[in-house]
Amino acid sequence: MNNGKILYDFCKDLWPICRSLTGNGVRKTLNYIKTIIPINIHQVKSGTPAFDWNVPKEWNIREAYIIAPNGDKIADFHENNLHVVGYSIPVNKKIPLEKLQEHLYSLDNNPDAIPFITSYYKERWGFCMTHNQRKKLKKGIYTVVINSELKKGYLTYADLVIKGRSDKEVLLSTYICHPSMANNELSGPAVATYIGKWLMQSSRKYTYRIVFIPETIGSLVYLSKHLKHLKEKVIAGYILSCLGDDKMYSWMPSRTGTTYSDKIAKRVLEKKYPGYKTFSYLERGSDERQYCSPGIDLPVASLFRSKYDTYPEYHTSLDNLNFITPNGLNGGFQLVKDCIKEIEKNSVYTIKCLGEPQLGKHGLYPDVSTKDSYSMVINMINLLAYADGTNDLPEICKLINSTPGKLLPLAKKLSDAQLIDIID
């Protein structure tokens, strides 16, 4: 089934809403998603600590515009949400062009695009416009109006836990904080929402946790509330971002590059998406910084079509509904679905004791040593060596140069002896 049109319509419906780290736009977006899947919506008060951070004030905006000396209204927020700097404080004043220029933002290297600019943690105001429009501004007195409110309120996020036969979890995380941009970021929530709907209609081995958060502060808040549980239960996870264009497929591994998520993503991309691109963790710029940071170290990789900050439309008004396509969105959906199906079809092995077990005590070491018995024992010992909860059967076979036919009977013996857990 091609879900492209459904996903594209999702993006069209949410396109007009002004989203930010906080505010009514986020709540409207989450309430829309809740009509499709039964997410749980949570609110956290401004000032709440999240590790080294604190939840910022809540920001809402009603209108923003500039009146030029000739009476024309320009940089109108209602024409494009990107015209106003995110988190701008209220302003209503008349100022000369030379003073206004201190509050204007444009891109001289992308002169037809309105840039996406924010100031979440420093109170200021500003407007964004195309560089071509900015060059045409005439000297004179300009009226600037920003009808916004910055006050103590709430950060809003949502999650959905879809139970499986195992309490081990796969984490999917996406953003709901970007205004007037389609690939970054309406494609991520679109794919995450309909992956959630598909999972709810499927038989599941694992439990799935889908998280809709504002970038950075949202993941820090979520981790601060759920870290112990996530570290105990999550075996794999993906950040879903920039999944709507049809230019390429790409991914970014976790900080270590050795997690189960990394192995699954690479296996799927090699098998089904030739020509894909791998980005280094050194090229990170999103919530992989939080999920994979030292001490947290969750097994989380990132899945993309065109990765953020690699296409000229990124963080501008050109990342619009013409940049994404139904075909591109369907491809992003299929990539995530294929990774989940690969996780679901294989078993992960986890040793249950410290140190190598004494196999003889468990009736697993032969009384007489022969060439055949040695082969069985070495395969069993090697299987145990890589049964660390991050390797499935294909990966262990690859690591120890064996085959599923040889390892499956040994895994059953080790499981029956209570020496390993098999999540299947």
Secondary structure, DSSP 8 states (H G I E B T S, - for coil): ---HHHHHHHHHHHTTS---SSSHHHHHHHHHHHTTS--EEEEEETT-EETTEE---EEEEEEEEEE-TTS-EES-TTT-GGGB-BT---EEEEEEHHHHGGGEE--TTSTT--B--B-SSS----EE--HHHHHT--SSEEEEEEEEEEES-EEEEEEEEE--SSS-EEEEEEE----S-STTTTHHHHHHHHHHHHHHTS--SSEEEEEEE-TTHHHHHHHHHHHHHHHHHEEEEEEE-S---SS--EEE--SSS-SHHHHHHHHHHHHH-TT-EE--GGG--STHHHHTSTTT---EEEEESS-TTSSTTTTBTTSSTTTS-HHHHHHHHHHHHHHHHHHHHS-EEEE-SSS---GGGGT-S-SS--HHHHHHHHHHHHHHHT-EEEEEHHHHHHHHT--HHHHHHHHHHHHHTTSEEEE-
